[in-house]
Amino acid sequence: MPKKRFHSQEYLSISRKVMLLGALFLLAHTSLTQASAITKHCDLYFSNGITLKAVPTVETDAQRRKGLSNRRSAGAGMLFVYPKAAPRAFWMHNTLIPLTAGFLDANGVIINLAHMKPNTNTLHKSAQPAKTVLELGEGGFKKYGLKKGVRLEMTVCLQKG
């Protein structure tokens, strides 16, 4: 039985399909990476006189899912903004550093704090519906005097890219 040989046209067709699949994979990966890239930073002004500068702010599901995971430092923390107040729960899966989450109601008032240990799957919940959640490195809320009842009065944001 004679061996079947690839004709140059068949070979080109297969090569094009492989290249197309590779290009689609790269495009999908790039889109997902860009979707979770943080492009907004906000200055946060609180009722106790404290201002936190250039806090990375996330508003999309992809950005919120990524959060501060796989980082070695909390830096300026992170502000999670949602379209409306609802019960919120955070966990520390793939998060390498201890954090504290401050849950804020629709009026910007801190309703409760949750101290969270790295690489745990414990759910840390808002005491009532929250519209915004601020995560800071361990000790950050105490350092800035941010506690239950303090109000986020104003945010001034800059959008990059």
N, C-alpha and C positions, 0 to 999 in steps of 0.2 A: 504494500500500500504506500503510495507516495506521500511524503510529508507535505503538509499544508504550509505554504509560506504566506506571510503577511504581505499584502500588496502595500506599496507606499501610501496609497490613499487611505487604506484601513488604518495603517499605523498613525498617520496624521490625524485621523478622526479620533482615535483613542488618546493621542497626545493632547488634542484640544480639549477633550472631556476632562482629563486629569488636570490640566491647567485651569479650566473653568471651575472645577470643584475646589481647587486650591485657592483661587481668587475669591470665591464665595465664602470660604472658611475665613480668610483674612479679613474680608469685609465685615462679616458677622462679628468676629472677635474685636475688631476696631470699633464697631458701633457699640458693642457692650461696654468696652473700656471707656469710650467717650461718654456714654450714658451715665456712668458712675463717677466721671471726673467732676471735681468740685470747681465751680466757676464763680461762686458767690461768697463774699466775705462781709460780715456785718459787725459794726460797732454796737454793743449792747449797753444801754443806759438804764440803771436800776434805781429804784426809789431810795435806797440807802446811800446814794451818791457814788457808787462804784460804776466804772465804765470798763467793759471788756472790749478790747480792740481787735479787729480783723478776725473774728471767729468764723471759721468755715461753716457755711450754712447749706444744708441739703433739703431739697424739696421734692425729689423724684423717688419713686420706689427703689430704683436701682441704687441711687446714692444712699438712701436710708438703710438698705440691706447691707451695704459695704461698711458704712459708718466708720468707726475707728479700728476695725479689725486689722490684724496683721501689722500693726504699727508698734514701734518701740517707745514712742512718746505720745502723750496726749496733746502736746503743743498748746495751742490756744483753746483746745476743746472742740466741740462741735454742736451746732444748733440744728435740731431736727424740726422742720416746720411741716405741719399737716394742713390740709384744706379746711378741716373742721375739728372741733373738740370731740373726742371719743375715748373710751378706755384704751390705754396704751400699755404694752408690755415689752421690756427689753431683756436681752440675754447677752452673755459674754462669749459665745462660741467663737473660737479663733481670735479672741481679743487677748493680747499679750500683757496688758497693763491694768492695774486696778483703776476703776472709774467710779464716779458718783454721777447719777442721773437726777436732775431736778425736773420734775413734771410741773408744767405751768398750765393753768386753765385758760379759757378763751379771753380772759381779761389780763393775762400775763402775770398772774399771781402764782408764786411757787406754792403748790399744794402738798407736795411731799418730796423727800429725797430718798434715793435707793443707793446704798453702798454695794458695789458689785465687784466680785473677785474674778481674776482672769481665768479664761478657758473653762467656764462653767456653763451649764445649760439651765440654771435656775432662772425662772421668769421673775422679773422685777416689775411690779405693776403700779400704775398711777392709782392714787386713792379715790380719784373721781375723774371724769372726762378731762383729757389734756389736749391742747391744740399744739403745744410746743414742748420740746424736751431739750434741755441743755445738759450735755455731758462734759465734765471736767475731770482732769486727773485727780487721783485720791488726794484729799485735803484742800482742793481748790475752792469748794463752797465755803468751808470754814475760813480759809485765808481771806476771802473777799466779803465775809459776813453775809453770804447769801443763804437764807434759811426760809422756812415756811413763813408765808405772809409778805415777803419782799416781792415787789412788783417790777416786772420788766416794763419800763415806761416808754421806751423808744428804741427802734432799731434803725440804723443808717447803713445801707448796704451798697456795695460796689460789685458790679457784674464784670467778670473777666471773660474774654473770648466770646 
